[in-house]
């Protein structure tokens, strides 16, 4: 995943994996962990922890796709 926040998208992915059978192990890697989990899901591999205010968005941009690279915190004022 790119940004791990509530854990809901990871839970949906795990549910989809279980449709094919029960995996022996699942490892989760994320570029950004911003906290604020609604579900008890934790990443095994984390690129960076970011503290972002509630209600904001964390955007990951890569030079190959966006001609700019970085992690941006977007608030309602942005």
C-alpha positions in Angstrom: 0.0 0.0 0.0 1.2 3.6 -0.4 -0.4 5.2 2.7 -1.7 3.2 5.6 -4.3 5.0 7.6 -7.5 3.4 8.8 -6.6 -0.1 7.6 -9.8 -0.6 5.7 -8.2 -1.0 2.2 -5.8 -3.6 3.7 -8.7 -5.5 5.2 -10.5 -5.5 1.9 -7.3 -6.9 0.2 -7.0 -9.6 2.9 -10.7 -10.6 2.3 -10.0 -10.9 -1.4 -6.9 -13.1 -0.7 -9.1 -15.4 1.4 -11.4 -15.9 -1.5 -8.5 -17.9 -3.1 -7.7 -19.8 0.0 -6.1 -19.2 3.3 -2.5 -17.9 2.8 0.3 -19.2 5.1 1.6 -15.7 5.7 0.9 -12.2 4.5 3.4 -9.5 4.9 2.4 -5.8 4.5 4.7 -3.1 3.2 3.7 0.5 3.1 5.5 3.7 2.0 3.9 5.9 4.6 2.2 5.0 7.9 0.2 7.9 9.2 -1.5 6.1 12.2 -5.2 6.5 13.0 -6.0 2.8 12.7 -9.7 1.7 12.9 -8.7 -1.9 12.6 -5.9 -3.8 14.3 -3.6 -3.9 11.2 0.1 -3.2 11.3 2.6 -3.1 8.5 5.7 -5.3 8.6 7.8 -2.9 6.5 7.4 0.9 6.7 9.2 3.5 4.7 8.3 6.5 6.9 6.0 7.4 9.8 4.1 10.7 9.3 2.0 12.6 11.8 -0.8 14.2 9.8 -3.8 16.1 11.4 -7.2 14.4 11.3 -9.1 15.3 8.2 -6.0 15.8 6.1 -4.8 13.7 3.3 -1.3 12.3 2.7 -0.3 12.1 -0.9 2.7 10.2 -2.3 4.1 11.4 -5.6 6.7 9.7 -7.6 8.9 11.3 -10.2 8.3 8.6 -12.8 4.5 9.4 -12.7 4.2 13.0 -11.5 7.5 14.7 -12.5 7.9 15.5 -8.8 8.8 13.3 -5.9 7.8 13.6 -2.3 5.2 13.1 0.5 2.7 15.9 0.8 0.2 16.5 3.6 -2.9 18.2 2.2 -5.2 20.0 4.6 -8.6 21.5 3.8 -6.8 24.9 3.5 -4.4 23.6 0.8 
